[in-house]
């Protein structure tokens, strides 16, 4: 999920009622007002932007917290900073050499907080009509840092403590892959801008499809399997919790399930980095 851009909310920033605007001030806003002005029609249907957890439950909860943030005087960027801190803290907590089950559970709660704040900052920005390039930039950086932190944290958890080793390196490899995948996507916009082209290529979704039929079929198959999701913060935090619970149940000296997860995540990150790069190069996004 991403923060709204200038194109989404064209009016200037303000914190009070404006002529022709029916939304109350932040102090008199109701949850229904937040839903009406912070969640525009079609928000949940943004397949490339909206996380499944947002569509399933978080967008139903977030207006209550957005209402609270408005009443407390938080700005959209302050909420984005809190989102970043929650995501980074999740990775740090998961890496702690304490009870694996409790650290994994705490990490999962922090990731849910990260997801909630990722919804709330955009809703507050829409409600207040406060958008900026800096806000969108911070939102993207927050996603980078949170996913990288959690993957590195998984590496330490698999290693069994704060010490160097092969599983820590696997976590770092997975973190590098996750960052590169995001960079590959973001740099499509950079490359088009440097070439004097609009950010979005003509043709909509058709431009995302590889020109090669074989590559297109492979991309579709990978998309259906959705194996790439295990390196996402929400899915990974739940998998870490499940692995920690299994390790606790088995009562082994080494976190075997967590180590299997670390190997799988690193393999998926490397494979997805390569497949994503090939998919972009084979599509019409760079034309």
C-alpha positions in Angstrom: 0.0 0.0 0.0 1.3 3.4 -0.9 0.7 7.0 0.1 -1.5 9.1 -2.3 0.4 11.1 -4.9 -0.2 14.7 -5.9 -2.4 13.4 -8.7 -4.6 11.6 -6.3 -5.4 14.7 -4.2 -5.0 17.8 -6.2 -6.0 20.4 -3.6 -3.5 22.2 -1.4 -2.8 21.2 2.2 -5.2 22.5 4.8 -6.3 21.7 8.3 -9.7 23.3 8.5 -12.9 23.6 6.5 -12.6 25.1 3.1 -15.2 26.7 0.8 -17.0 24.0 -1.2 -15.5 21.2 1.0 -17.9 19.2 3.1 -15.4 17.5 5.3 -15.1 18.7 9.0 -11.9 19.8 10.6 -9.7 17.2 12.1 -11.0 17.9 15.6 -14.6 17.4 14.6 -14.1 14.5 12.2 -16.0 11.3 12.7 -15.0 7.8 11.6 -17.6 7.9 8.9 -16.0 11.1 7.6 -12.6 9.4 7.5 -14.1 6.5 5.5 -15.8 8.9 3.1 -12.8 11.1 2.4 -9.8 8.9 3.3 -11.0 5.8 1.5 -12.1 6.8 -2.0 -14.0 4.4 -4.2 -11.8 1.7 -5.7 -9.1 1.9 -3.0 -9.4 -1.7 -2.1 -9.4 -2.8 -5.7 -6.0 -1.4 -6.4 -4.4 -4.9 -7.1 -0.9 -3.6 -7.6 -1.0 -1.3 -4.6 -3.3 -2.7 -2.0 -2.1 -5.6 0.1 -4.5 -8.6 0.5 -4.5 -8.0 4.3 -5.7 -4.5 3.7 -8.6 -5.6 1.6 -9.4 -8.4 4.0 -9.4 -6.7 7.3 -7.1 -3.7 7.8 -9.0 -1.2 5.8 -12.0 -1.9 8.0 -10.0 -1.1 11.2 -7.8 1.7 9.9 -10.5 4.5 9.8 -10.8 4.2 13.6 -7.1 4.8 14.1 -7.0 7.5 11.4 -9.7 9.3 13.3 -7.6 9.0 16.5 -4.5 10.3 14.6 -6.5 13.3 13.3 -7.8 14.1 16.8 -4.2 13.8 18.3 -2.8 16.1 15.6 -0.5 13.7 13.8 0.6 14.6 10.3 0.8 12.1 7.5 4.6 12.1 7.5 4.8 11.6 11.3 2.6 8.5 10.8 4.9 7.3 8.1 7.9 7.6 10.4 6.0 5.6 13.0 5.3 3.0 10.3 9.0 2.8 9.5 10.0 2.4 13.1 7.4 -0.4 13.6 8.8 -2.3 10.6 12.4 -1.9 11.6 11.6 -2.8 15.2 9.9 -6.1 14.0 13.2 -7.2 12.5 15.2 -6.3 15.6 12.8 -8.1 17.9 12.8 -11.2 15.8 16.6 -11.3 16.0 16.8 -11.1 19.8 18.4 -14.2 21.4 15.4 -14.7 23.7 12.5 -17.1 23.6 12.0 -17.6 19.8 8.2 -18.0 20.1 7.7 -14.8 22.1 10.1 -12.8 19.8 8.3 -14.1 16.7 4.9 -13.3 18.2 6.1 -9.7 19.1 7.5 -9.4 15.6 4.2 -10.4 14.0 2.3 -7.8 16.1 4.8 -5.1 15.1 4.3 -6.0 11.4 0.6 -5.7 11.9 1.2 -2.3 13.4 3.3 -1.4 10.4 0.6 -2.5 8.1 -2.0 -0.5 10.0 0.1 2.7 10.0 0.7 2.1 6.2 -3.1 2.4 5.8 -3.6 5.3 8.3 -0.9 7.6 6.9 -2.5 7.6 3.5 -6.0 8.0 4.9 -5.0 11.0 7.0 -3.2 12.5 3.9 -6.3 12.1 1.8 -8.5 13.6 4.5 -6.3 16.6 5.1 -5.4 16.9 1.4 -1.8 16.9 2.5 0.4 15.3 -0.1 4.0 15.7 -1.1 6.7 14.1 -3.0 8.6 13.7 0.2 5.7 11.7 1.7 5.6 9.3 -1.2 9.4 8.9 -1.0 9.3 8.2 2.8 6.6 5.6 2.3 8.7 3.8 -0.3 11.8 3.9 1.9 9.7 2.6 4.8 8.8 -0.5 2.8 12.4 -1.1 1.9 13.7 -0.8 5.4 10.9 -2.9 7.0 11.3 -5.9 4.7 15.1 -5.8 4.8 15.0 -5.6 8.6 12.7 -8.5 9.0 14.7 -10.7 6.6 18.0 -9.9 8.4 16.2 -10.6 11.7 15.1 -14.0 10.3 18.8 -14.8 9.5 19.8 -14.1 13.2 16.8 -16.1 14.5 17.8 -19.1 12.3 21.4 -18.8 13.5 20.2 -19.0 17.1 21.6 -15.7 18.4 23.6 -12.6 17.7 26.6 -14.2 16.1 27.9 -14.6 12.6 27.2 -17.7 10.5 25.7 -19.0 7.3 22.1 -18.4 8.2 22.8 -14.7 9.0 24.4 -14.5 5.5 21.3 -16.2 4.0 19.1 -13.6 5.7 21.3 -10.8 4.3 21.1 -12.4 0.8 17.3 -12.5 1.0 17.3 -8.9 2.2 19.4 -7.8 -0.7 17.1 -9.7 -3.1 14.0 -8.0 -1.6 15.6 -4.6 -2.0 16.6 -5.3 -5.5 13.1 -6.4 -6.5 11.7 -3.1 -5.3 14.6 -1.2 -7.0 13.8 -3.0 -10.2 10.2 -1.8 -10.1 11.0 1.7 -9.0 13.7 2.2 -11.6 11.2 1.6 -14.4 9.7 5.0 -13.4 13.2 6.5 -13.1 14.3 5.2 -16.5 11.1 6.5 -18.2 11.4 9.9 -16.5 15.1 10.2 -17.6 14.0 9.4 -21.1 11.3 12.0 -21.1 8.4 9.5 -21.0 5.4 9.5 -18.6 5.6 7.3 -15.5 3.0 4.9 -16.7 3.4 3.3 -20.2 0.5 3.3 -22.7 -1.6 0.2 -22.8 -2.3 -0.2 -19.0 -2.0 -3.8 -17.9 -1.1 -4.9 -21.4 2.3 -3.1 -21.1 3.1 -5.2 -18.0 2.9 -8.4 -20.0 6.1 -9.9 -21.5 6.1 -9.8 -25.3 7.3 -13.5 -25.4 4.5 -16.0 -25.0 6.7 -18.4 -23.0 7.9 -15.7 -20.6 4.3 -14.5 -20.2 3.1 -18.0 -19.4 6.0 -18.5 -16.9 5.2 -15.1 -15.3 1.5 -16.1 -15.0 2.4 -19.5 -13.5 4.7 -17.8 -10.9 2.0 -15.3 -10.1 -0.6 -18.0 -9.5 1.8 -19.9 -7.2 2.4 -16.6 -5.3 5.7 -18.0 -3.9 7.1 -14.5 -4.0 4.9 -13.4 -1.2 7.0 -15.2 1.5 9.5 -12.4 1.3 6.8 -9.8 2.0 6.7 -8.4 5.6 3.2 -9.5 6.5 3.5 -13.1 5.1 7.0 -13.6 6.4 6.2 -12.5 9.9 3.4 -15.1 10.1 5.7 -17.8 8.7 8.4 -16.9 11.2 5.8 -17.2 14.0 4.7 -20.6 12.6 8.3 -21.8 12.3 9.0 -20.7 15.9 5.9 -22.5 17.2 7.0 -25.7 15.4 10.5 -25.4 16.8 9.0 -24.9 20.3 6.7 -27.9 19.8 9.6 -30.1 18.6 11.8 -29.0 21.4 15.0 -29.4 19.4 18.3 -27.8 20.3 18.5 -26.0 17.0 15.7 -24.0 15.3 15.3 -26.5 12.5 12.0 -25.1 11.1 13.3 -21.5 11.2 16.4 -22.6 9.4 14.4 -24.3 6.7 12.4 -21.1 6.3 15.6 -19.0 6.1 16.9 -21.3 3.2 13.6 -21.2 1.4 13.3 -17.4 1.7 16.8 -16.8 0.4 16.2 -19.1 -2.6 12.9 -17.4 -3.4 14.5 -13.9 -3.1 17.3 -14.8 -5.5 15.0 -16.5 -8.0 12.4 -13.7 -7.8 15.1 -11.0 -8.4 16.1 -12.7 -11.6 12.6 -13.5 -12.8 11.4 -10.0 -12.1 14.3 -8.4 -14.0 13.6 -10.7 -17.0 9.9 -9.9 -16.8 10.5 -6.1 -16.9 13.0 -6.3 -19.8 10.6 -8.5 -21.8 7.6 -6.3 -21.3 6.7 -2.9 -22.9 7.3 -0.9 -19.7 10.7 0.3 -21.0 9.4 1.2 -24.5 
